[in-house]
């Protein structure tokens, strides 16, 4: 995953939600503030709206497509931005680069859940994100065999915010699940890199309206057109070699 994502360091977790929660909780303290997009996986939204405030961490939800709302939500105590792109389940494509710029101007970090796009289609770190999280249960495994998650970032971010929290509190991935997920990585490029081929193989090539995954990351949806898509290919990474 380090090579796929172009990250310096990573830690594997017992589930995708363990990755999301650790990446946020590890950064904040009582009195801090988090800004997140409204369009989130339900459990992610619960962490931001319900769990963090229990420990004195305020949160604000914004329309992720509206850059002005991100700017307006910033407070002097804002420590982190959090978003999914494409979002689950509405498939909104957010402008990761622009939102990263707003976060960094405020002295905050940007955490991106990249689970729908996978590193085959999008590299948030290359676009300016500070941390990328995945539910490995989904495309990385791809076959419903086990749960898992992963946090990828710089070595400094991992050491400062992630490593000790995982070591002392226990949400790390089991060795067996790590082995299973490594096997899943061997076929990741085959399972997600050619969606049009798989669509065409069904129903004699007839495309169903709900078959919109992955969304066109270079199309008109969202302001990130032409920038957020297919970053793995732009890096020259050969997923088949992995």
N, C-alpha and C positions, 0 to 999 in steps of 0.2 A: 504493500500500500504506500510506503514511502516513495517508491519509484513512480508508481502511478500518479500520486498526488504532487510530487515535487516538494515534499516536506522534509525538514531536518529531523524531526522526532515524532514519535507516536506512542500511544498506549491503547491497548485493547481492553474492552470492558465486557461485562456480562450481558449487556443488552444495549440497544440503541438509546433508550432513555437514560441508562447509566452514563452514557457518553455525553448526552445533552446536559443532564443535571450536573455532572462533574465539571464540564467546561464552563458553566456559569457560576455554580456555587464556589468553585475554587478561586474565582476572581474577586468576589464581592464580600463586603462586611456590612454589619448593621450601619445604616445611614447612607448606604450607596443607592444607586438608581440604575435600572435597566430599561432600555427601550427595545421593543420587539414589534415585528409585523403582526397584524391581526390574524392573517391567514396562516395558521399553524396547525400541525397535528394536535389532536385534542390533549394528549398528555403533555406536550410541550407547552401548550397554553396554560395548563394547570400549574406547571412548575413556575411559569412567569407570573401568573395572576394570583395564585393561591399560596404556593409553597414558599417562594422567596419573601413575600411580605410578612410571613409568620416570624421571620428572623430579622425584621427591620429593614429589608431591602425593598424600596418602592419600585413600581413598574408602570410603564406607559405603553399602551398598544396604539399603533398607527396603521394607516393604510400604506402598505409597503410600496405601492406604486407611486405614491405622492412624496417626492423628495422634500417638499416644503414641510410636510408633517414630521419627517425625521428631524429636520432642522429645528422646528418649533418645540419638539419634545425634549430637546437637550436641556439638562440642568447642570449647575456647577458640580454636582456629585454624581453625574452619569459616568458609569464605569464600563458598560458593555452594551452593544447592539446585538440583537439576535434575529435571524431570519431563515426561512427556507426558500429556495428558488431552484426549480419550480416548486410552488407551494403544494401542500397535501391537504385536500384533494383537488383544489381548484385550478392548479397548474398555471398560476400567475408567474410570469418571469420578471424578477426584480433586477434593477440595475446595481449589481454588486459593487462595481467600481465606484460609482457615484456615492453610494451609501457608505462604503469604506472611507471615502474622502471626508464625509460629514462626521463620521465617528472619530477619525484620527484628528480632525480639526478641534474636536471637543475633548481630546485626550482619552478617548474611549477605544475599546477594541471591538472588532466585528467577528462574531461567531456565525458560521453558515452551515446549516444542515443541507448537505448535498446529496441526500439519499436518492432522490428521484432521477437526477441527471447522471449520477455516478461519475467517477473520474474519467470515464471514456468520453463523456460529452462536455464536461465543464470542470475547470480548475479554479476554485474560488481564491486560493492563495495567490495565484498568478494575477488575479484581478484586484488584489488588495486586502482580502480577508486576512485576519490574524489567526484564525482557528477554523478547522473544518471537522464536522462530526458526521458519522454515519450510523445507521442501523444496519449492521452487517447481516442481520436476519433476512433482509430483503434481497437486493440483487447480488450482493457479494456471495451469499450462500446460494440463493436462487432456487432451492429445492426443498425448502421447509424442513430441514434436518436439525437445525439448532438455532439458538439465539446468540447475538453478539453485537458489539458496537466498537467503534474506534474513534479516537481523537487524534488529529494531526495538526502540527503547528511547528513553530521554531523550538529549538532546544530550550531557550530561555523561558518561553511560555509554558512548556511542559513541566520544567523543573519548578518554576515559581508557583504554578496554579493547579497542576494535575497530579504529579507523581506522588507526593506525600499523601494527598487526599485518597487516592486509590490504594496506596499501600496500607494506610492506617484504618480505612473504613470498609474495605473488602469487596467493592463491586468489580473486581478484575475478571477477565475471561479465564475459563478453565483451559488447561492444556489440550484436552480432547477437542473442545469446540474450536480452538485455534487451528488444530490440524484439519478439521472438517472445512473450516472457512478458507484455509489455504488451498484446499482442493477446489473449492468453488471459484477462487480467483483464476484458476487455470482455464476456465471456460467463460469468464466474465465478458470478454470481448465478443465471443460468439453469441452470447445471449442478449446483449444490449446494443451492440454496434450496428446491427443491420435490421432495424425494426420494419423497414419497408418490405424486406424479403419475407419476414414472418407474416406481415399483414397480407401480402399477396398470396401466401400459401393457404390462407383460409378462405372459405366460401368462394372459391374460384376467382380470387382477386378482388372481390367486392369489399370495399372499405366501409366498416360500420362507423356511425357518428362518434361513438365513444372511444374509438381507436386514435386518440390524440397524444399518445405517449411514445417517444419523448416529444414534447412540444418543439416547435421550430424556434430554436434559440437565436436564429439569425433573422427571424421574421418580424412582423409589425407588432407583436404582442410585447408590450413593455418598452421602456426607453433604452434597454441594453442591446438593441438590435445590432447584430454584426460584431459584438464584442465578447459575449459570454459563451458562445458555442464552440464546441470541438477544440477546446484548448489542449487536450491531450495530443491531438494530431499536430497542432501548431508547435508543440514542444519537441516533435520528432520522436515521441515515445511509440514503440511498437508493442501494443498490448499482446499480440500473439507470441512474442518472444518470452513474455512472462508466464 
